[in-house]
């Protein structure tokens, strides 16, 4: 809100490495194409590396989310960024 009202300054940041779950889909490919060679692409059945740097962009169908969350290493759960359409709140509450 401060930024929109002109009170806060915008701090530019550099793009860094990330994990992209679902890199073969439309959104995952777009992130992969825009990202760097240091990004980690996780496909179906692959596990999220617990020591991977940066955020974890989850670009899968909503019905695949529960398995991804369950299999996500505990140290990376805070880094999950969901890029789905649909209602995620019921799943996240469970």
N, C-alpha and C positions, 0 to 999 in steps of 0.2 A: 504494500500500500504506500509506503514511503517513496518508493521509486516512482510509482505512478503519479504521485502528487508533487514530485520534483524535490522532495526533502532529502532523499537518500541518494548517495552516489552509486553508480554501477561499477563493480570491480570486475575487470576483464579476467578471464581465466583461459588457460590453454587446455586443449583437448588432451586427454591422457588415455592410457590403455583401459580396456573394460572387458567384460565377459558378455557375449551375446548368445542367449539361449534361443535356438530357432533361427539360425542364420540362413536357412534356405527359403524362408518365407519372404513375403514382400517387405515387411517392416525390418526384419533381420538383415536382409540383403541391403536395404537402404542404409542402415546403420553401419554395416560392414564396409560398404563402398565409401562412406564418408569418414570412416575411422582410420586407424593406423595399422601398421603391420604388427604391432604389439597386442592387438585385440585377440582374445581367445574366443573361438567359435565352438559352441557346444551343441551337438546334434542329438537326435533322438537316441536315448539309451546311454548317452555320455553323462559323466558326472561333472558338476561344477568344481573346479579346483579350489581347495580351501585357501591356498596361498596366492590366488590370482589377484592382481591389483585392480582397484577401481570398482565402479558399480557393476551390477549384474542386470542387464536388460533382458527381461523375459518376454520374448516375442513369439508366443505360441498361442494355440487356440485355448480358450478358457477352460475347456474340458480336460486339458493336459496339466493344468496348473497345480492341482493337489499333489500329484506325484512329484513334480518339480520342487515344490515347497518341502515336502517330506524328505526328499533326497538331498536337499541343499545342506551343505555343511553349516553347522551352527554359527561359525564365525563369519559366514557370508550372508546370513539371513537379513541383517540390517542393511545390506547393500542391494537388496532386490528392488528393481524398478519394473512395474508391470505395464506392459504396452498392449493391452487387449481392449476390445470393445466389450460391452456387457457389464453386468453387475457382479463385482468381485467381493462386496462386503460380506455376504453369507459365507463364502469360502474362507475369507480371512478371519472371520469371527471363530470358526471351528479351529 
